[in-house]
Amino acid sequence: MHASAAQPVTEIAAQAEALAAIIAPICDCELVRSRIKYKVVQEDVPPAAIGSSVKRQGAFFFDTSDDTPIGIVSIPGISNDVIEVAGVRVGYGIDVSNSDVVAFLDELIAINATNSFGDAITSLRDAYVQSRT
């Protein structure tokens, strides 16, 4: 089904459930899961700030509650302020004790962020700078 991106998520979800209900009598399947995806619209991107690098990407790897592949969140232009400055991962490890990183992780789990299979992430497995250019 297609819906306007201007509609609230709750309205789109209700329409999807209604559609599933009217389809059910004519099929031998059962709705197990629905997913709402928003279409991407290309916009002009302003130039990056001097000294920033979109290639310096932070990668966060999460476990999920299911036996499915882990969840991955990539953040381009990861701040130098969250990179480890001591220990064996100096220069590329993301400091998971940094207060901004802790707040990010707590909020990501609190909002029930999911992997591409719709499985909620439950805990951080590892985090580091993936692209070091």
C-alpha positions, 0 to 999 in steps of 0.5 A: 500500500502507498500513503502520503508521507504527510500522514501521521504514522498512526494513521498509516498503520491503521490504514495498513491494518484495515487493508489487511482485514479486507484482504484476509477473507480472500487469501490463505495468509496471515499478516505477521508484520507490517513496515512503514517506509518513507520515500527518500527525496533528493535534496541539495546538500549544503557544503560540509563545515571546514575540517569535517569529513563525511568519510570518517564514519562511526559504526555501532554494532548492536545485538538484537533480541532475536537470532537474526543478524546484528543491527548496525548504525552508521554515523558519518562525520563522527566527532573526534570528541568521542574517539578513544584517546587512550588504550589499545583502540586509541584513534579509532575506538568510540568511547562508549563511556562518553556522556554523549555516546551513552545518551545516544545509546540509551535513547536509541534503545529506548525508542525501540530502534530496529535492524533491517529485519525489524528486530529491536536492538537490545545492547551495544556489541562494539563501536569504532571508526569504520572509515579512517580517511 
